[in-house]
């Protein structure tokens, strides 16, 4: 508290504190810092002044936060208009950072940056930006689409258009990416913006992680250590790494912002002056923006509000136990939730972003917090109760929770259905890695995503709950309670699905940083963390101002580095591994570039140049070939079934019906016998190993790993077989040609085979143009027929004429081929 008006308001509210404050003013004038024993006041008054922020702790000792403000407040010398208490001014929180702290924080954030650009060379290739994984191309598609639709950043109509397909899912993320794209030069810069956005988000998350850790522990060293731990966490080396432009990195910023503001609001003293202070209002605004951001950035954003929903009833119990007003204790958090509710509701009504269920979740949270505070106040003011106040409130909260769920189902069924469906998804396992548990034996995510830092953090997460239950000051208890709620709830979520490991990371980093400083103190490399210091201990230097960050000796610095490497060495080793697992493999990128070049050379436009591929890279292939990376739904639902099929012609018709008859990418190393994948990759679409081929799949590009086919109508080659007695029925006709393909410039024989009908006729689809050899089994009679490119592209009929096998026994050599009609004749099939 550094405002004379606030001091005067406190004394007006609690006049019994005036003698204690006068005594402390005198003590503070004679000592730069002092201990509790020096103060000469009772512990109750002293604790109240600490809670209010009039007295602040400095390295285990105390001092007045602003002696001049205290002196003017005691004298009643406040500015005109301030004394009424009715005028409120709003300002953002003020930060007074020590130069050493600023330098250390800058270095820690630089480390965050370094670990976010480990995959730089894999993202910027041959003058192109190759985003990692698959989903980033979805956001790239919509960013470019907004640029095409809009007339600049002031054209908000683009954000409300019916064609903006992310209105109900992730509108804020794409809107921010679009604005950044427009500011740096337009649509051509969109890939560059998306490549760098996760890095910027990662550094911003580091800043808020520092604020969360310092707000929780009052120790700048813990904050710096937390940022360092955040930097080396393998899960963030790729989730917020360069090129991984998914929504995750964006979500982490808003979550960390919310938690950093909320922990400070939770530690606000439960007095009117503190609740109405500029500091509280400023952090409430930050919290409101954070909540609004996480809700507008992701349709599942309300799930990230659960820690606050858990904190409110528990904080009310803690406050009631200590005799504090539950209304004043919860008012700061309720104000932050209310700010978020108003922001999201206004944007929802103005721009149509998110569904009603999602957009009004912050208001529901604010209402819940206010309801808990009100019930707590009613219990506190009740004249008589059959049980203790804490037990009464706990019973009422449990009843209110059950009643609230019932109201969701009955009064707000849409909200209830949405809530329970989302919770059901959390408990559902999936073949996708993100759907596995953090502790799954298939993924070993606890080891490869966190290293040993998770096991450093968990004991201190447990300590948070211990301190929440037994700390001396109510404000400290509420702070640990909120920090513990965030950490433990996200740990529980990761037990169900590893997709929440990134959200969990901020809290793992904060508690691991806390643990690191504590361990360093136990081996005499640092002073104790502030939460572990004795409030009445005398400082070894005898007083005086000093930086929170000490300068260790050379030996001490080396020892700290060794301790850090010992604790985080596995994480440091795993971070580059994880960062380089998500970029697009070079051979996949080269395949996409080749398809793009082929389609451009042959004037093949969308949807004829759609790429049918494994869903996990489907968006990437289609972005580079046709720009249509909006959905991978068809590939997700049908590609694996297609590979395992045994009837290529049925799939040709299906692909045509769905406008997906473009290019098909196969992984040659995964082919299995008898499947369609084997027939197409090994026989180039023709007869292979006794299995029939097809005339609709034309191999264009073959490498050791990949093979690309184009889906074509195919030329319908028809003909007849005769001998001296007339048409030959049930004869086996074989067509073959040598096919050359790009990539490895390999040559292979493409074979098709059919039987003649009762009239000696046959017909076969062929997928390649060129000269075919036509032969009849058990006959040495052969002929050649040329199939033109136009027949392959348009599905035209090619008449092979009549093949006369008269005099052939299958063993006689030297028979001449006799064609009674021309060998080349094209007509519609």
C-alpha positions in Angstrom: 0.0 0.0 0.0 1.8 3.1 -1.2 -1.1 5.7 -1.2 -1.9 8.1 1.6 -5.6 7.8 0.7 -5.5 4.0 1.1 -3.7 4.3 4.5 -6.4 6.8 5.7 -9.1 4.5 4.4 -7.6 1.6 6.3 -7.4 3.5 9.6 -11.0 4.7 9.1 -12.0 1.1 8.7 -9.8 -0.2 11.5 -8.9 2.6 13.9 -7.3 0.2 16.4 -4.3 -0.1 14.0 -3.4 3.6 14.4 -1.2 3.2 17.5 0.7 0.2 15.9 1.2 2.2 12.7 2.6 5.2 14.6 5.0 2.9 16.4 6.2 1.3 13.2 6.7 4.7 11.6 9.1 5.7 14.4 10.9 2.3 14.1 11.2 2.6 10.4 12.7 6.1 10.7 15.6 4.7 12.7 16.2 1.5 10.8 16.4 0.7 7.0 14.9 -2.7 7.8 13.9 -4.2 11.1 12.6 -7.4 12.7 9.3 -8.2 14.3 10.9 -7.9 17.7 12.1 -4.4 16.9 8.6 -3.4 16.0 7.2 -3.5 19.5 3.6 -4.1 18.4 1.2 -7.0 18.9 1.2 -9.8 16.4 -2.4 -9.3 15.4 -1.9 -5.7 14.4 1.4 -6.5 12.8 -0.1 -9.3 10.7 -2.9 -7.1 9.6 -0.5 -4.4 8.4 1.5 -7.0 6.5 -1.6 -8.3 4.9 -2.6 -4.8 3.9 0.7 -4.2 2.2 1.6 -1.3 4.6 4.5 -3.4 5.8 6.5 -5.4 3.3 9.0 -8.2 3.8 12.6 -7.7 2.5 14.9 -10.7 2.7 13.5 -11.9 6.0 13.1 -8.5 7.6 10.5 -5.7 7.3 10.0 -2.1 6.3 7.2 0.3 5.6 6.2 0.1 1.9 5.9 3.9 1.8 6.8 5.8 5.0 5.6 9.2 3.5 2.2 7.8 2.6 1.9 6.4 6.1 2.8 9.7 7.6 0.4 11.6 5.5 -2.3 9.1 6.1 -1.9 9.3 9.9 -2.0 13.1 9.6 -5.1 13.0 7.3 -3.2 14.8 4.6 -4.8 13.1 1.5 -5.5 14.7 -1.9 -8.8 16.5 -2.5 -11.5 14.1 -3.4 -9.7 11.1 -2.2 -11.0 11.1 1.4 -14.5 10.3 0.4 -13.5 6.9 -0.8 -16.0 7.1 -3.7 -13.5 8.0 -6.4 -11.7 5.0 -8.0 -8.9 5.2 -10.5 -7.7 2.4 -12.5 -4.2 1.7 -13.6 -2.1 -1.3 -14.6 0.1 -3.0 -12.0 3.4 -1.2 -11.4 6.7 -3.1 -11.7 9.8 -2.1 -9.9 12.5 -4.6 -11.0 16.0 -4.6 -9.6 18.7 -4.2 -12.3 20.1 -7.6 -11.4 16.7 -9.2 -11.6 16.1 -7.6 -14.9 19.4 -8.9 -16.3 18.7 -12.4 -15.0 15.2 -12.4 -16.3 16.4 -11.2 -19.7 19.0 -14.0 -19.8 16.3 -16.6 -18.8 14.0 -15.4 -21.5 16.9 -15.5 -24.0 17.3 -19.2 -23.1 13.6 -19.7 -23.7 14.1 -18.2 -27.2 17.1 -20.4 -27.9 15.2 -23.6 -27.0 12.3 -22.5 -29.2 14.4 -22.2 -32.4 16.1 -25.5 -32.3 14.4 -26.6 -35.5 15.2 -23.5 -37.4 16.8 -25.3 -40.3 13.9 -27.7 -40.6 11.4 -24.9 -41.0 13.2 -22.6 -43.5 14.1 -24.8 -46.5 15.0 -23.8 -50.0 13.4 -20.4 -49.7 10.2 -21.9 -48.4 8.6 -22.0 -44.9 7.7 -25.5 -44.0 5.5 -25.5 -40.9 5.8 -28.5 -38.6 3.3 -31.2 -38.3 -0.2 -31.1 -39.8 -2.6 -28.7 -38.0 -0.5 -25.6 -38.5 -1.6 -25.6 -42.2 -5.2 -25.3 -41.0 -4.4 -22.0 -39.3 -2.3 -20.9 -42.2 -5.2 -21.6 -44.6 -7.6 -19.4 -42.5 -5.0 -16.7 -42.0 -4.6 -16.4 -45.7 -8.3 -16.7 -46.3 -8.9 -13.7 -44.0 -6.3 -11.7 -45.9 -8.0 -12.5 -49.2 -11.5 -11.6 -47.8 -10.5 -8.4 -46.0 -9.5 -4.9 -47.0 -6.9 -4.5 -44.2 -6.8 -4.8 -40.5 -9.6 -2.2 -40.0 -12.0 -4.4 -42.0 -13.8 -6.2 -39.1 -16.4 -7.6 -41.5 -13.9 -10.4 -42.4 -14.1 -11.6 -38.8 -17.8 -11.9 -38.8 -18.4 -13.3 -42.3 -20.2 -16.6 -42.6 -17.2 -18.0 -44.5 -15.0 -17.5 -41.4 -15.2 -21.1 -40.4 -13.5 -20.6 -37.0 -16.1 -18.3 -35.5 -17.1 -21.1 -33.1 -13.7 -22.7 -32.4 -10.5 -20.6 -32.4 -11.4 -17.1 -33.7 -9.0 -15.1 -31.6 -5.9 -17.0 -32.6 -6.6 -16.6 -36.4 -7.6 -13.0 -35.9 -4.3 -12.2 -34.2 -2.4 -14.1 -36.9 -4.3 -12.2 -39.6 -3.6 -8.8 -38.0 0.1 -9.6 -37.7 0.2 -10.8 -41.3 -1.4 -7.6 -42.6 0.9 -5.5 -40.5 4.1 -7.1 -41.9 3.1 -7.1 -45.5 0.1 -9.1 -46.4 -0.8 -12.6 -47.4 2.7 -13.4 -48.8 4.1 -13.1 -45.2 1.5 -15.4 -43.6 3.8 -18.5 -43.5 6.6 -16.4 -41.9 4.2 -15.0 -39.3 2.9 -18.5 -38.4 6.5 -19.8 -38.2 7.5 -17.2 -35.6 4.3 -16.9 -33.7 5.0 -19.9 -31.4 8.4 -18.4 -30.5 6.8 -15.1 -29.5 4.1 -16.9 -27.5 6.8 -19.0 -25.8 8.7 -16.0 -24.6 5.5 -14.3 -23.5 4.6 -17.4 -21.5 8.0 -17.2 -19.9 7.2 -13.6 -18.7 3.9 -14.7 -17.1 5.5 -17.8 -15.6 7.9 -15.5 -13.9 5.0 -13.3 -12.6 3.2 -16.4 -11.4 6.2 -17.8 -9.5 7.1 -14.5 -7.9 3.5 -13.8 -7.0 3.3 -17.2 -5.4 6.6 -17.2 -3.5 7.6 -13.5 -3.2 11.1 -14.6 -4.4 12.6 -13.3 -7.6 15.1 -16.1 -7.7 12.3 -18.6 -7.9 10.8 -16.6 -10.7 14.1 -16.6 -12.7 14.6 -20.3 -12.0 11.1 -21.1 -13.1 11.7 -19.4 -16.5 14.9 -21.4 -16.9 13.0 -24.6 -16.2 10.3 -23.6 -18.6 12.9 -23.0 -21.3 14.3 -26.5 -21.2 11.1 -28.5 -20.8 11.0 -30.8 -23.9 7.2 -30.6 -24.2 7.5 -26.9 -24.9 10.5 -27.2 -27.1 8.2 -28.3 -29.8 4.7 -27.1 -28.7 5.9 -23.6 -28.7 8.8 -24.1 -31.0 9.4 -22.4 -34.3 7.1 -23.6 -37.0 4.7 -25.5 -34.7 1.8 -23.0 -35.4 -0.9 -25.0 -33.6 -3.3 -23.3 -31.1 -1.4 -24.7 -28.1 1.3 -22.0 -27.8 -1.4 -19.3 -28.0 -3.4 -21.0 -25.2 -0.4 -21.1 -22.9 0.0 -17.3 -23.0 -3.5 -16.7 -21.8 -3.4 -19.4 -19.2 -0.2 -18.2 -17.7 -1.5 -14.6 -17.8 -4.6 -15.6 -15.9 -2.7 -17.6 -13.3 -0.2 -14.9 -12.7 -2.9 -12.3 -12.1 -5.1 -14.6 -10.1 -2.4 -15.6 -7.6 -1.8 -11.9 -6.8 -5.6 -11.3 -6.5 -5.8 -14.3 -4.2 -3.2 -12.8 -2.0 -5.0 -9.5 -1.7 -5.8 -8.8 2.0 -9.5 -9.1 2.8 -10.1 -5.4 3.5 -12.1 -2.8 1.7 -9.1 -0.6 1.0 -7.1 -3.4 -0.5 -9.9 -4.7 -2.6 -10.5 -1.2 -4.0 -6.9 -0.4 -4.5 -5.4 0.5 -7.9 -3.2 -2.6 -7.7 -6.1 -4.9 -7.2 -8.1 -3.3 -10.0 -5.2 -3.5 -12.3 -4.6 -7.2 -11.7 -8.3 -7.8 -12.0 -8.1 -6.3 -15.5 -5.1 -8.5 -16.4 -6.9 -11.6 -15.1 -10.1 -10.6 -17.1 -8.2 -10.2 -20.3 -6.4 -13.5 -19.7 -9.6 -15.4 -19.1 -11.3 -13.8 -22.1 -8.3 -14.7 -24.2 -8.3 -18.3 -23.3 -12.0 -18.6 -23.9 -12.0 -16.8 -27.2 -8.9 -18.6 -28.4 -10.2 -22.2 -28.0 -13.7 -23.6 -27.8 -12.5 -25.8 -24.9 -11.2 -22.8 -23.1 -13.8 -23.0 -20.3 -12.1 -26.2 -19.3 -9.1 -24.1 -18.3 -11.3 -22.2 -15.8 -11.7 -25.3 -13.6 -8.8 -24.4 -11.2 -10.5 -21.1 -10.4 -13.8 -22.9 -9.9 -12.1 -25.2 -7.4 -10.2 -22.4 -5.7 -13.3 -20.3 -4.8 -15.1 -22.7 -2.4 -11.8 -23.8 -0.8 -10.6 -20.1 -0.4 -13.9 -19.3 1.3 -13.3 -22.1 3.8 -9.8 -20.8 4.5 -11.0 -17.2 4.9 -13.8 -18.2 7.2 -11.4 -20.2 9.4 -9.2 -17.2 9.8 -12.1 -14.9 10.5 -11.8 -12.9 7.3 -14.7 -11.7 5.3 -15.3 -14.2 2.5 -16.8 -11.5 0.3 -13.7 -9.4 0.6 -11.4 -12.4 0.2 -13.1 -13.5 -3.0 -13.9 -10.1 -4.4 -10.7 -9.6 -6.4 -11.0 -13.0 -8.2 -14.7 -12.4 -8.8 -13.9 -9.0 -10.3 -11.4 -10.6 -12.7 -14.0 -13.1 -13.7 -16.6 -10.4 -14.2 -14.2 -8.4 -16.4 -13.7 -11.5 -18.5 -17.4 -12.2 -18.6 -18.2 -8.7 -19.9 -15.4 -8.9 -22.5 -16.4 -12.3 -23.9 -20.1 -11.5 -23.9 -19.5 -8.2 -25.7 -17.3 -9.8 -28.4 -19.7 -12.7 -28.7 -22.6 -10.4 -29.3 -20.6 -8.0 -31.6 -18.7 -10.5 -33.7 -20.5 -13.8 -33.2 -17.4 -15.5 -31.8 -17.9 -18.8 -29.9 -21.1 -20.4 -29.0 -23.3 -19.1 -26.2 -22.2 -21.9 -24.0 -18.5 -21.0 -24.3 -18.9 -17.2 -24.4 -20.9 -16.9 -21.2 -18.7 -19.3 -19.2 -16.7 -16.5 -17.5 -20.0 -14.9 -16.4 -21.1 -18.2 -15.0 -17.7 -18.4 -13.2 -18.2 -14.9 -11.8 -21.6 -15.8 -10.6 -20.4 -18.9 -8.9 -17.6 -17.0 -7.1 -20.1 -14.3 -6.0 -22.5 -17.0 -4.8 -19.8 -18.8 -2.7 -18.8 -15.5 -1.2 -22.3 -14.6 -0.4 -23.0 -18.0 1.3 -19.8 -17.6 3.3 -20.8 -14.1 4.5 -24.2 -15.5 5.5 -22.6 -18.2 7.5 -20.1 -15.8 9.1 -22.9 -13.4 10.2 -25.3 -16.1 11.3 -26.0 -15.7 15.1 -26.0 -19.4 15.9 -25.1 -22.6 14.0 -25.5 -26.2 15.0 -21.9 -26.9 13.8 -18.8 -24.8 13.2 -18.8 -22.1 10.6 -16.3 -24.0 8.4 -18.4 -27.2 8.5 -21.6 -25.4 7.8 -20.1 -23.6 4.8 -18.6 -26.9 3.5 -22.0 -28.5 3.7 -23.7 -25.6 1.9 -21.0 -25.6 -0.8 -21.5 -29.3 -1.4 -25.2 -28.8 -1.6 -24.8 -25.8 -3.9 -22.5 -27.9 -6.2 -25.1 -30.6 -6.6 -27.9 -28.0 -7.1 -25.8 -26.2 -9.7 -25.3 -29.4 -11.7 -29.0 -30.0 -11.6 -29.7 -26.5 -12.8 -27.3 -27.0 -15.7 -29.2 -30.1 -16.8 -32.7 -28.7 -16.3 -32.5 -24.9 -16.8 -29.5 -24.8 -19.2 -29.5 -28.2 -20.9 -27.3 -27.0 -23.8 -24.6 -25.9 -21.4 -24.9 -29.1 -19.4 -24.7 -31.3 -22.5 -21.7 -29.4 -23.7 -19.9 -29.6 -20.3 -20.5 -33.3 -19.9 -19.6 -34.1 -23.5 -16.3 -32.3 -23.1 -15.6 -34.1 -19.8 -16.4 -37.3 -21.5 -13.9 -36.6 -24.2 -11.2 -36.1 -21.6 -11.8 -39.6 -20.2 -11.8 -41.2 -23.7 -8.6 -42.9 -24.9 -7.6 -42.4 -28.5 -5.1 -43.9 -30.9 -3.8 -40.4 -31.4 -0.8 -39.7 -29.1 -2.5 -36.7 -27.6 -5.3 -38.9 -26.3 -2.9 -41.1 -24.3 -2.1 -40.7 -20.6 1.0 -38.9 -19.6 2.0 -42.0 -17.7 1.1 -44.4 -20.5 3.7 -47.1 -21.1 3.3 -46.6 -24.8 4.4 -43.0 -24.8 6.4 -42.5 -21.6 5.4 -38.9 -21.8 6.3 -38.2 -18.2 9.9 -39.0 -19.1 10.3 -37.7 -22.6 8.2 -34.5 -22.2 9.4 -33.4 -18.8 12.5 -35.3 -17.9 13.2 -35.3 -14.2 11.7 -31.9 -13.7 8.2 -33.3 -13.1 9.5 -35.3 -10.2 11.2 -32.2 -8.8 8.0 -30.2 -9.1 5.5 -32.7 -7.6 6.9 -32.6 -4.0 6.7 -28.8 -4.0 3.2 -29.0 -5.5 2.4 -31.1 -2.4 4.0 -28.5 -0.2 1.7 -25.9 -1.8 -1.3 -27.8 -0.3 0.4 -28.1 3.0 1.1 -24.4 3.2 -2.4 -23.7 2.0 -3.7 -25.6 5.0 -1.2 -24.2 7.6 0.4 -21.0 6.7 0.3 -18.1 9.2 -1.2 -15.5 7.0 -4.5 -15.9 5.3 -3.3 -14.2 2.1 -0.4 -16.6 1.9 -2.7 -19.6 2.4 -5.0 -18.4 -0.4 -2.1 -17.9 -2.7 -0.7 -21.4 -2.2 -4.2 -22.8 -2.5 -4.7 -21.2 -5.9 -1.2 -22.2 -7.2 -1.8 -25.8 -5.9 -5.2 -25.9 -7.6 -3.8 -25.0 -10.9 -0.9 -27.5 -10.7 -2.8 -30.5 -9.3 -5.8 -30.1 -11.6 -3.7 -30.0 -14.7 -1.7 -33.0 -13.5 -5.0 -34.9 -13.2 -5.9 -33.9 -16.7 -2.6 -35.2 -18.1 -3.3 -38.5 -16.4 -6.2 -38.8 -18.9 -4.8 -37.1 -21.9 -1.3 -36.0 -22.7 -2.6 -33.0 -24.7 -2.7 -31.0 -21.4 1.0 -31.5 -20.8 1.7 -28.1 -22.3 -0.9 -26.3 -20.0 0.7 -28.2 -17.1 4.1 -26.9 -18.0 3.9 -23.4 -16.5 3.1 -24.9 -13.1 5.7 -27.7 -13.4 8.3 -25.0 -14.2 7.2 -22.8 -11.3 7.3 -25.5 -8.7 10.5 -27.0 -10.2 12.1 -23.5 -10.0 11.0 -23.3 -6.3 12.5 -26.7 -5.7 15.8 -25.8 -7.4 16.3 -22.7 -5.2 15.4 -24.7 -2.1 17.9 -27.5 -3.0 20.5 -24.9 -3.8 20.0 -23.5 -0.3 20.3 -27.0 1.3 23.7 -27.4 -0.3 24.8 -23.9 0.8 24.7 -22.4 -2.7 21.9 -19.9 -2.0 19.8 -18.2 0.7 16.6 -19.9 1.7 13.6 -19.2 -0.6 11.4 -16.5 0.9 8.6 -18.9 2.0 11.1 -20.9 4.1 12.7 -17.9 5.9 12.1 -17.2 9.5 10.2 -13.9 9.7 12.2 -12.8 12.8 15.6 -13.9 11.6 18.4 -11.3 11.6 20.1 -10.8 8.3 23.8 -11.7 8.2 24.8 -8.4 6.7 23.3 -6.4 9.6 20.8 -4.6 7.5 20.8 -2.4 4.5 19.3 -2.7 1.0 20.5 -5.4 -1.3 19.5 -7.0 -4.5 17.3 -10.1 -4.4 19.8 -11.7 -6.8 23.2 -12.2 -5.3 26.5 -12.5 -7.3 28.0 -15.9 -6.5 31.7 -16.7 -6.5 33.2 -18.5 -9.5 33.1 -21.7 -7.5 29.5 -21.1 -6.4 28.5 -20.3 -10.0 30.0 -23.5 -11.3 28.3 -25.5 -8.5 25.0 -23.9 -9.4 25.5 -24.8 -13.1 26.4 -28.4 -12.1 23.3 -28.7 -9.9 21.2 -27.3 -12.7 22.6 -29.8 -15.2 22.1 -32.6 -12.7 18.5 -31.8 -12.3 17.6 -30.8 -15.8 20.2 -32.7 -17.9 17.7 -35.2 -19.3 15.3 -32.4 -20.2 18.1 -30.5 -22.0 19.0 -33.7 -23.9 15.4 -34.4 -24.8 14.4 -30.9 -25.9 16.3 -31.0 -29.3 15.0 -34.5 -29.9 11.3 -33.5 -29.4 11.9 -30.3 -31.3 13.1 -32.2 -34.4 10.4 -34.9 -34.3 7.6 -32.6 -35.4 9.0 -30.9 -38.5 8.0 -32.3 -41.9 10.4 -35.0 -43.1 12.5 -33.9 -46.0 11.2 -36.7 -48.3 7.6 -35.8 -47.6 8.3 -32.2 -48.4 10.1 -33.1 -51.6 7.1 -35.3 -52.6 4.7 -32.4 -52.0 6.9 -30.1 -54.1 7.1 -32.6 -56.9 3.3 -33.0 -57.0 2.9 -29.2 -57.0 5.3 -28.9 -59.9 3.6 -31.7 -61.9 0.1 -30.2 -61.3 1.3 -26.8 -62.4 3.0 -28.1 -65.5 -0.1 -29.9 -66.6 -2.6 -27.2 -65.6 -4.3 -29.4 -63.0 -6.5 -27.2 -60.7 -8.4 -28.0 -57.5 -10.2 -30.3 -56.9 -8.5 -32.4 -59.6 -5.2 -31.9 -57.7 -6.5 -33.0 -54.3 -3.9 -35.1 -52.5 -5.2 -38.3 -50.8 -2.6 -39.2 -48.1 -2.2 -40.3 -44.5 -4.3 -37.9 -42.4 -1.3 -36.9 -40.3 0.3 -35.0 -43.2 -2.7 -34.5 -45.4 -3.0 -30.7 -44.7 0.7 -30.2 -45.5 0.4 -32.0 -48.9 -2.7 -30.2 -49.9 -1.4 -26.8 -48.8 1.7 -27.0 -51.0 -0.2 -28.5 -54.0 -3.5 -26.7 -54.0 -3.7 -24.4 -50.9 -6.8 -26.2 -49.6 -5.6 -27.3 -46.2 -8.9 -26.6 -44.4 -9.8 -30.2 -43.6 -8.3 -33.7 -43.5 -11.6 -35.3 -42.7 -11.8 -37.5 -45.8 -8.2 -38.8 -45.4 -8.8 -39.4 -41.7 -11.9 -41.5 -42.2 -11.0 -43.2 -45.5 -7.3 -43.5 -46.2 -6.5 -46.5 -44.1 -9.6 -48.3 -45.3 -8.5 -47.5 -48.9 -5.1 -49.0 -48.3 -6.5 -52.2 -46.8 -9.1 -52.6 -49.6 -8.9 -55.3 -52.3 -11.1 -53.7 -54.9 -9.4 -50.7 -56.6 -12.3 -50.0 -59.0 -14.9 -49.5 -56.2 -12.5 -47.0 -54.6 -12.1 -45.2 -58.0 -15.8 -44.6 -58.1 -15.9 -43.5 -54.5 -13.1 -41.0 -55.0 -14.9 -39.6 -58.1 -18.1 -39.2 -56.1 -16.3 -37.3 -53.4 -14.3 -35.1 -55.8 -11.1 -36.7 -54.4 -9.8 -38.2 -57.6 -6.5 -36.4 -57.7 -3.2 -37.7 -56.4 -2.6 -40.5 -53.9 0.6 -40.7 -51.8 1.7 -44.1 -50.6 4.3 -45.1 -48.0 6.2 -47.9 -49.8 7.7 -49.2 -46.6 4.4 -50.1 -45.1 2.9 -52.2 -47.9 1.4 -55.6 -47.0 0.6 -58.4 -49.4 -2.9 -58.7 -50.9 -3.9 -55.1 -50.1 -4.6 -52.4 -52.6 -1.6 -50.6 -51.3 0.7 -53.5 -52.3 -0.9 -53.9 -55.7 -0.5 -50.2 -56.5 3.0 -49.7 -55.1 4.6 -53.0 -56.2 2.7 -53.5 -59.5 2.3 -49.8 -60.4 -1.4 -50.4 -60.5 -1.1 -53.5 -62.8 -1.3 -57.2 -62.2 1.0 -58.2 -59.3 1.7 -61.5 -57.6 -1.5 -63.1 -58.9 -3.7 -60.2 -58.0 -5.7 -58.2 -60.6 -4.6 -54.6 -61.2 -6.6 -51.5 -62.2 -6.6 -49.0 -65.0 -7.4 -46.0 -62.8 -4.1 -45.5 -60.9 -1.2 -44.1 -62.8 2.2 -44.1 -61.0 4.0 -40.8 -61.5 6.7 -40.6 -58.8 8.6 -43.3 -57.0 11.3 -43.1 -54.3 12.5 -45.5 -51.6 9.9 -44.2 -49.2 7.0 -42.7 -51.3 5.0 -43.4 -54.3 2.6 -41.0 -56.0 -0.3 -42.1 -58.2 -2.7 -40.0 -60.2 -6.3 -41.1 -60.3 -7.3 -41.3 -64.0 -10.3 -42.4 -66.0 -8.0 -44.7 -67.9 -8.1 -45.7 -71.6 -10.7 -48.4 -72.3 -8.9 -50.8 -74.6 -11.1 -53.3 -76.4 -10.6 -56.0 -78.9 -11.5 -59.5 -80.2 -9.7 -62.8 -80.4 -10.3 -65.3 -83.3 -8.9 -68.4 -84.8 -9.7 -70.4 -87.9 -13.0 -71.5 -86.4 -14.2 -68.1 -85.3 -14.3 -66.1 -82.0 -12.3 -67.6 -79.2 -14.1 -67.5 -75.8 -12.5 -67.7 -72.4 -9.1 -66.9 -73.8 -6.7 -65.0 -71.5 -5.5 -61.8 -73.1 -2.5 -60.1 -71.6 -1.5 -56.4 -72.1 1.9 -55.2 -71.0 4.0 -52.1 -71.4 7.2 -50.7 -69.9 6.5 -47.7 -67.6 9.0 -45.1 -66.6 8.4 -43.0 -63.5 10.0 -39.9 -62.0 11.9 -39.8 -58.8 14.2 -42.8 -59.1 13.7 -42.8 -62.9 12.7 -46.5 -62.4 11.3 -48.7 -65.1 8.7 -51.5 -64.5 6.3 -53.6 -66.5 2.7 -52.7 -66.2 0.4 -55.7 -66.8 -3.3 -56.0 -67.3 -5.1 -59.3 -68.0 -8.7 -60.3 -69.0 -10.7 -63.2 -70.5 -12.7 -63.0 -73.6 -16.5 -63.5 -73.5 -18.5 -65.9 -75.6 -18.1 -63.6 -78.6 -14.3 -63.5 -78.2 -14.4 -59.9 -77.1 -12.4 -58.4 -74.2 -11.9 -55.0 -72.6 -9.4 -53.6 -70.2 -8.8 -50.2 -68.6 -5.2 -49.1 -68.7 -3.7 -46.3 -66.7 -0.7 -45.4 -68.9 -0.3 -44.1 -72.4 2.1 -45.7 -74.8 2.6 -48.9 -76.8 1.2 -52.1 -75.4 2.0 -55.6 -76.4 -1.2 -57.7 -76.7 -0.8 -61.5 -76.4 -3.0 -64.5 -75.8 -2.1 -67.2 -73.3 -0.8 -70.5 -74.9 -0.3 -68.7 -78.1 2.7 -67.1 -79.6 0.6 -64.6 -81.4 1.2 -61.0 -80.4 0.3 -57.5 -81.5 1.0 -54.0 -80.5 -1.5 -51.2 -79.9 -0.8 -47.5 -79.0 -2.8 -45.8 -76.3 -2.7 -42.0 -76.5 -2.5 -39.6 -73.5 -6.0 -38.2 -74.3 -7.5 -41.7 -73.9 -6.0 -42.0 -70.4 -7.2 -38.5 -69.3 -10.7 -38.7 -70.8 -11.5 -42.4 -70.4 -11.9 -42.8 -74.2 -12.1 -46.2 -75.9 -9.1 -47.6 -77.9 -10.0 -50.3 -80.4 -7.2 -52.9 -80.5 -8.8 -54.7 -83.5 -9.0 -58.5 -83.9 -6.2 -60.7 -82.9 -6.1 -63.8 -85.1 -4.5 -66.8 -83.4 -5.2 -69.3 -86.3 -2.5 -72.0 -86.5 -1.1 -71.1 -83.1 -0.8 -74.0 -80.6 1.1 -72.1 -77.9 4.3 -73.8 -78.8 4.7 -73.0 -82.5 7.1 -70.2 -83.2 7.1 -67.7 -86.0 3.4 -67.0 -86.3 2.6 -63.6 -87.7 0.2 -61.2 -86.0 -2.9 -60.5 -88.2 -5.1 -57.5 -87.2 -8.3 -57.4 -89.3 -9.0 -53.8 -88.1 -6.7 -50.9 -87.4 -4.7 -51.3 -84.2 -5.4 -47.7 -83.1 -8.8 -46.1 -83.1 -10.2 -43.7 -80.4 -13.8 -43.2 -79.6 -15.9 -42.3 -76.5 -16.0 -45.3 -74.1 
